[in-house]
Amino acid sequence: MKRSAYAMLIFTLSLLPIFAAVSGQQESRGLVINEFMADNDGAVPGPYMTFPDWIELYNGGDTSIDLSGMILTEDLANPPWRFPNGTILGPGEFLIVWGNRGSGPDMLHTNFSPNANGGTITLLAADGATVIDQVTFKKQIRDVSYGRIPDGGSTWGHLINPTPGKPNIANPQTGISTNWAVWAFIAGVLGVCAFIVIIGKKRRK
């Protein structure tokens, strides 16, 4: 009888981490990384008129979420940055977290900035193991943000008009990528070539 009770106790204790993970996921349901800018050269002013990179969270649920102790990181090997105690995000609300160039007593600023050359941003529960949300991205465009359309949705697109703290624009420029710069360059070269050909024909006449 004692062995049976002891075995049951061990089994119950082994399930606690699972219950904790499920509970954490339920409490953070609807919480997502909604938009970010990894190359803010002058598009969105931050604290004290600086231009730090930024990450926006969105609570798409119908209850407030306590972010206290949650981790936001781009590299799990680096020391984690945690949300301060008492950080609450209400239903339908947005929260901006500034990159490591940001500062200010009433503003959140991480110990990192999103890598403009590409990377992965991860939002972890306070246990440091449960992934709440994660986004992997490629090289970003200067002064153009990358966000979900609609807010909290599964489709991502580049936003020429960034919307930190506000609903994302309904029609993202999903076609914009690093190829945009390449095509712009090619178009410029072709334009110059056409101009030279036209001038050459006029001179021959």
N, C-alpha and C positions, 0 to 999 in steps of 0.2 A: 504493500500500500504506500509506504514511504517512497519507494523507488518510483512508483507511478506518479505521485505528487511532484517529486523532484523533476522527473522528465517533463511533466506538464509545465512546470515553472520555467525550465530552460527553453522549451518551445515557445512559450508566451513572450519571454524576453527577446528571443530571436526575431520576433515579429514586430517589435517596437520600432526599429528603423524604418520598416516598410510603412507602418501606420503613420509615422512622422512625415515621411516623404509624401504620402497621399494627402495628408492633412495640409501640408505646405502648399501643394499644388492646388487644392481646393480653395485655400485662403487667398491665393494669388491669381485665381482664374480671371481671365480677361486682361491681365497685365502684360503689355508687350513693349518691345523696343519699336517705336513707331516711325521715327525719322531721325536722321543725323546728318551732320556736315563735317567732312574730314579735311576740307581745304578752304577754310573761311578766310579769304584774303581781305574782304571788305564788304561782304553782303549782309551780314547780321552783326550789328554791334552788341558787344557783351558788356560786362562790368567795366566801369570807368572808361567807356568808349574804346576798349580794346576789341579785338576780333578773334576770340578763341574758337576752336572747334567746339561742337556741342552734340549732345545726344538727347532725344526726346522720348519720354515714356508716356504711355497712354493707358488709362484704366477703362477698358471697354465693358466692364462688369456693372452690376447694379448695386454693389456695396463698396464701401471704402476699404482700401488696402493699406496695411501698415508695412512700410518699406524698411523699418528699423532693422539694421544689421544685414540687409540684403547686399549682395556684391555685384558691382559692375566692373567688368574687366575686358581687356583685349588680349591679354596674355596670362594664362593661368599660372605661369611660372613666376610672375612678378608678385610682389606683395599686394594683397587685395585691397580695393577701396570699398568701404562699406557706407551705406546710407546712415546718417546720424539718427539716434533715437528720437522718436516722435515725428518722423517723416511720414505723413499720411497723404495718400492720393485718393480723392473722392471719385465717385462714379462719373464717367464722362470727362474727367479732368486730364490735363496734360502737365508734365513736369519736365523742365529743362535742366540738364546737368552739363555744366561747362567743362571744357577740357582743362588741362593742367596750366594753361596760361591765364585762366580766369581766376578771379579772386573777389572777395566781398563778404561782409559779415552775414548777409541775408541770402546768399546765393550758394548753391551747391557746385562744387568744382572737384573733379576727380584728380587722381595722381597720374593720369595718362590722357593722351589725345588719340582719337581714331587715326589710323595710318592711312594717309591719302593714297598710298600705293596698293592698298588692299589689305584685308585681314578679316577677323571675326570678333564681333562684340557679343559678349555673353552676360546675361543677367542670371545670377544664382540666388537661391534662397539663403537665409541666414546660416543654414547648416554647412554652406560651402560646397555642397555636392549636388543638390537638386537643381537642374537647369530649368529655369522658368521660361526663358526665351533666348534665342540666339540668331544672329544674322551674319552670314558670310558674304563679303562683297569684294569686287574687283577695284582696280584703280579708279579713283573718283575725279570729278571735274571741278575745277576751281569755282568757288562761289555758287555751286549747284548742290542742293541737298539730295538725299536718297531716302524715300519714304514709302509707307504702305498706302495703297489706294483700294478701298476707302480706309479710314482710320481703323486699325486693328485687323485689316484684311490680309489675305495671303499674297497679293500681288504687290511687287515692289517696282518703283520707277524713279527716274531722276526728275527733280522738281526745279525748274528754272526759277520759279518764284518760291523760295523757301517759306515754310509756315510754322516756325517754332512757337509752340504754345497755342496753336490754332488748328482747326481741321485742315487736312491736306486737300489740295486742289483735286477736283474730280477727274481731270484729264492729265495724267502725268506724261512727261516726255519719256516714255519707256524706251523709245528708240535711240535716245541719246546715250552714247557710251564713249569710250576712248576713240572709237572709230570715227566719231563726229569730227574730231580734230584732223584726222587723216583725210577724210573726204573734203573738208574745208580747204586743206592744203592742196589737194589734187584739183579742186575746182579753181583755186587761185592760179595754179600753174597752167591749166587749160585756158583760163581767161587771158593770161599773158601771151600764150602761144597764138591764140586767135587774134589778138591785137597786133602781134608782130606780122602775122600772115596778111592781115588787111592792109597794114601800112606798106608792106612789101609790094602788094599788088598795085596800090596807088602810085608808088614810085615808078614801077615799070611802065605805067601808062604815060 
